[in-house]
Every structure is written in structure tokens, then in C-alpha cells.
Amino acid sequence: MKKVIVVGGGNGGIVAANRLSGKGLDVTVVEPLDAHLYQPGIVDFSLGNEDERSIVKSLDSVLSAKRIKGRVSKVLLEEHSVLVNGEKLSYDYLILSPGVVSKQIDGALDWHTLEHGRILRENIASFSGESIVIGYTGVIKCPAAPFEFGFLLREKFPKTKITLLNPVTSPPEIQRPMAEAFGRRSKELNIDVKRGFKIAKIDKLNKIIESEGGEKVTYDLALIDPPVTVPEEFKELADKSGFIPVDRTTLKYRDYDNVFVIGDANNILTPPKTGAKAHYEAKIVSENILNDVHGGNKKIYDGSAICAVYAGETKGYLVRMNFQKSGIYGASYMFYEMKRMFTRLYWTSLKGLIP
């Protein structure tokens, strides 16, 4: 029986493992954490619109494959094995989905962990100031998230000055429809978007954020998402981007036909590092492993991703994207409801059957 090792119990890892489980393969997931977090739910959770029970579940409750509780300390590509808790585990196929970690920057809290979500929730709930600044530095997992925070915070604090710091001067052409729609919506809601603002310094004491060009903005509350990169254990596989290089259509790592990298850890930046991207990549990789073992035509990943985005005032957008084109629909109540509903549907989607 062919052995498949899946490194990581996030969105991509769970979908891949669940799709392969029970298909005549020996599937093992390696993950040190016992809980799985629906990361997009941090926005709702931080605003007080969801509780922890809706965005966190035990990993074993959503995983069909067996699991080893531990952390991969090294990938031994030439030996077709990984080191876990000091033990060497061999594989016929390896799916790397270890996620990413956020750089530690004083004055910035990432938006991807429950621990920091709790702090954001407390900070927002106790806010009584006059200005909120939202921004990010480096590679961000979801470019829509800062705008979502801005739109929802405007709804919660209608008289507060809200400033969004965007380091990108001009968005990639493929993301232009989304960027233009978010820009229009920001104007409608009186949110000041400063494009090309690359954060150089956060002065927590005086509550000042300074750009590389010397521009300064003051704040009473700041939501700044630091840049992400692969965990230290996988740095030797990464390229200069800080992520693990793959063929973007097969998701194979370099010249290794049995090693795949999915989700946030790979070097595909468009579509962005969202759960939808990880989900679709997991479906392609799992299907191709099954086709390799049992026979069948290989599939390619075309960059497909889809997501709903809050627009404030009970409105939402639907964004669709692949490597060739993108589109955005809304803002409308229908897509707002879709976004709200997916917090529940997400747990079903981990089975890999939908979408």
C-alpha cells in the first residue's frame, strides 16, 4: 500500500488527506496542534460577530485520516522521508502544507491565530478613540482582509476616522477589478486609503506609524498584519521569496514527481494565499496522486479561487479568480449572506466534496 504523508492540518492538508483517505492508500497527517481554526473567521470574531465555537473545532473531528501529533523537523527528499519527533517516516508521496508564520514586529498583531484574535477582539470592544489605522507589510495572506476590517469597523464606529495603509501603489492587473471595487467602496464609506504606504516604523508609545518615505499617521487603534513566510523547518526548501517553489499547474516541488506543496507555503502569490486557493490545490494534488496510483488522466491547477468579502452595511462581494482573469460581483445583500453562511459551510467543505 502506497504511503502518503501530509504535513500540516490546515485547510489544504485536511482537504487533501480526507480526499485520499479510504482510497487504498496509507495516509498520515503530521500536525502538532489539536485544534483547527477557520482563519477567515478571525474578522468576524474580532468584531464580536462570532464566538470561538464557530471558528474552532478539534482537528480529529474534521479529519478522516490518521494523525501523528508532532512537528516535522526536516524533510529528507533523497531518502523519501521526514523526521517527526526524532523518528524517520518514509513516504511514497509527500504533501507539504505547513502553512506560514508571521514575522514578529512590535506594534503589529497577525490576523491568523486565535490568540491574537482574542487580543484584537478585546482592543476593538474597548475602543473609544478617534482614529483607527489598518494596514499590512510584505506578503499578506488575503489582500481583501484589510478592506473587510475597514468596512466593518466603519459600520461599528460611524464617526471614527479610519485610514487604510496599502503598500501596493498599483495592483497586479489580475487583481485590478477587486482593487478598484474596494477603492470605490472605501470612498463611499469615507475610508482614507493611502496607496504606496510601506510601513517602516511603528511607534507604539506615541502611536505613530511612519512610511519608508517619511509620511506619518497617528492612531488610537492600529490593526497591522505583519509579513508571512514559511516556518523555519522548511526554509531550506524555500527560494528568495521566502516560500517553497512549485510548478504552478502541477504543484510539484522542483523536479520531485512525488512531492507537492499546497496552500500558503508555496510561492504562488496570485491568486493570493487564501483558504480557497489551498482548497482547490488540495483537490488537484489528491486527485493526481489517486490517478498516479490507480490510473487516470492528470489534472492541472488553473489558479481557481473564489471567496465572499464583506462590504459593510450588510453588503458583500463575490470574487472569482484564476491565472488568466478575475471578476468581482456586488456589493449586494446576497453575497453578504453567502459570506455569513460560509462560516458554517466551511466545516463541511473540509471533506473536500464542495466546492
Secondary structure, 3 states (H helix, E strand, C coil): CCEEEEECCCHHHHHHHHHHCCCCCEEEEECCCCEEECCCHHHHHHCCCCCHHHHEEEHHHHCCCEEECCCEEEEEHHHCEEEECCEEEECCEEEECCCCEECCCCCCCCCCCHHHHHHHHHHHHCCCCCEEEEEECCCCCCCCHHHHHHHHHHHHCCCCEEEEEECCCCCCHHHHHHHHHHHHHHHHCCEEEEECCCEEEEECCCCEEEECCCCEEECCEEEEECCEECCHHHHHHCCCCCCECECCCCCEECCCCCEEECHHHECCCCCCCCHHHHHHHHHHHHHHHHHHHHCCCCCCCCCCEEEEEEEECCEEEEEEECCCCEEEEEEEHHHHHHHHHHHHHHHHHCCCCCC
